[in-house]
Amino acid sequence: MTRWLWLPILLVLSGCSITMPSSPLPIRASTPADAVALPPEIVSEKQSVVRFSGLAPACFKWIEGTGFVYAPQRVVTAAHVVAGVTRSFSVTTDDGEAYPARVVAFDPDVDVAILYVPDLPAPPLHIADAPPGDAHLLGYSKGTEREVVRPIKIERYIEGESFDIYEKRKVTRSILELSGANMSPGLSGGPLIVPGGTVTGMFFAMATDAPNRGYALAAEEFLPITNGANDATRPISTQQCDK
């Protein structure tokens, strides 16, 4: 595995946090022109990818992002996307149904959060490591209500040193370096799905100097957190906003 010193100035965490000037209403955007239809081999996974929204009152932001179901009634996403939200908010499935949710695990070092969604009927996706190669990134770009898919190439595994989501301490994580279609804000927390339907990574950042290059947490990074939260139901603090 390549050892790589992360340069924070080149990256931006790819959540969709919208600063609100007057009222906490989400900003909607049209579906990106480069979005493509879901390939037939991953159509069944579409129902397990959700969008969520919630208010971060301390910094007056309306938070929107992507997550995916990994266990019954459990959704995993990026911690920087839900940082600072109130304890209760909602997730919405591809068919437009909304379900109350709450954060039950929050790790600002790895950048992973777990949501408990008691009434969510969507089936879990399987998570496992996979070698570099072709994949698809599913998610809701820039708060759109329509799920999109981006063809992605997993170029290599990197052991990267970077800061936590608050830029206070250095952490080392296993990262997937990606290339492919434009990776825009709002897709943080979206799954990287390889042929056969397995999730092998979770998108969390893009390069500011190259819109076609991004980064995902490798499955080995967030599996310990997802496994440890399978039975969690008690809401916890999402601390402060990341920006």
N, C-alpha and C positions, 0 to 999 in steps of 0.2 A: 504494500500500500504506500502511495506517495505521501511524503511528509511535506506539508505546505503551510506557510505562514499566511494567514488570512489578512488582507488589507481592507479594513472596514470602509475606507474612503471609496472603494470601487463597488460596493454593494449597497443595496437598499432592501430592507425587509419588505416583503411584498404583501402585506396586509392591506386592507382598505379601511382606513380610519378617516372619517370625514369630519373636519372641524365645523361646527354648526354656528352660523352667525346669529340666529335668533330662535329657532325652534328645532327640536330633535326629530326631524323628518329625514329619512334616507334619501340620498340623491340617486336617481335612477339614470342609467346610461343605456344607449342602444347596444345591441349585440355587436361585438367587434367584427369587422369585415373579414378578418382572417380566420374566424371560427369555422369549424367544419362539422359535418354530421358525425355522430358516433359510429365507429366501425362496427360491423355486424358481430364480431367476436367479443365485444365488450358491452353490447346493448344491455345485458342483464345486470351489469354493474351500475348502470345509470341511476337506478332507484336508491342506491346505497350512498350516493354522494349528495350532501345537503348544503344549503346556505343558511347562514344565521345572522341575526342582527341583535343589537342591544345597545343601551346607553352607558357611556362612561362619564358619569356626572362630574367627577373631579376635574376633568379636562374638557368637559363640554363637547364630547365627540359621540357621533353615532357610528357604531362599529358594525362592519359587514365583512363576511368572509366565507370560506369554504371549509368543510369537514367531511369525514366519511365514517360510516358505521363499521366498527371492527368487532363488536360483540353485541349481543342483544341489549338494546336500549342504551348503548354507549357509542359516543362519537369522539373521534380524536381530531385535533386541529393544532395550529401553531399558537403558542402561548402569547406571542406579541400581538396577535389579532384580538384576543379577548382581554388583554391586560387593562385593568381599570373598570371593566364592566360591572354593573350591579349583579347581584347573585342570581336573579331570574331574568331570562330572556327567552327567545324562541328559535327553533330551527325549522326550516321549511324544506320539504321534499320536492322532487322534480314535478310532481303533480299539483303543486301549489298548496298542499296541506301543511299547516303550521302546528308545532307541538311545543309546549313549555319545556324549557331546559335549564339546567344549572351546572356550573363548573364544580367538579368534585376532585380534580387533580390539576396542579399548576406548577410547572417547572420552568422558571425563567432562564436556567442555565442551558438546558437542552433545547428549549423553545418548543415545549409540548404542553397541551392542555387537554383534559378529558371532560366531556359533558355527559351528564346523566339525563336521558330523555325518556321518562317513564312510559309514555304511550306510543313511542316510535315503533312502527311495525316493520321498517326496512330491514332486510337480511344483512348479516355481517359479511364483510369482505375478508379474504384470507391474506395475511401478511407474511412475507418470507423474503429472504435475501435472494437476489438473482444476479447473474453476470451482466456486465455492460452490454448494451444493445438497444433495440428499438422498444419504445414504450409510448403510452399516451397519458397526458395530464388532463384530468377532468376537474372542472370547477366552474365558478361563477365570477367571471372577470368584471372588475369594477362595479360590483353590486347589481349586475344584470340578473333578471329573474329567469333567464333561459340558460340552462346548463350547456357548456361548450366543451370541446375536446381539442387538445393541441397535440399534434405529432411531435414526439420528443426522442432525442437520441441520448442515451446514457453513455457519456464518453469514458468516464473512469471513476474509480473510488479514490477519495482523498481523505487523509487524516488531517483535518484543518484546525488551526488554532485561531480563535476569534474571541469576541467579547460576548457576554450574556446579553439579553435583550435590553438591559438598562445601561450597557456599556460601562459596567463597574468592575467586572472581573473577567479574566481570561479563562476560556474553557476550550477543551479539545474534543472534537466530535468527528464521527465518520460521516462523510458527505459524498453525495453523488454530484458530479459536474455534468451539466446538461447543455445540449444545444438543440436548436429547432425553431419552431414557430415562436413569434413574439410572446414573451412571458410577461404579462402585465399585472399590476396590482389587483388584489381581490382574489387571486388564485392561491394565496398562502393557505396551507392546510389541505390542499387538493392532493389526491392520491396519484402516484405514478403507477400505472397498470401495465404489466408486461403481457405478451401473448399467453393465453390460458387463464387470464383473469386475476393473477396474483398481484397484490400491492407490494412494491419493493422499495418505495420511498415516499416522502411527503414534502412537497414543494414549500420553500420558505423564503427564498431570496433570489434577486436577480442582479445582474451586473449593470451598473449605471452607465457604463461606457459601451455596452453591447446588448441591445434588447433581445437578441437571440441566444443569450447565454444566461443560464440560471443555475440554482443549486437546490438540492433536496436533502433532507435528513435520510440517511440509510435506515432500513428497517431495524437493524440491530440497535440503533440509538433509541427509538421510541417503543420498541417491544417491551422492555422492562417496565415502562411507565403504563402502557396499556394493560399489561397483564396484572399489574399491581392495583389497578382501579376497576377490575371487573365487578367487584361487589360494593364499590363506593357509592353512597347515596347522599351523604351530608355535604351541603354547599360549603365552599371554602373561599377565602379572599383571593381575588385576582390582582391584589396589590395595586400598584400605581400604573398609569398609562406609560407605554414605552417611550413616548415622545411628548 
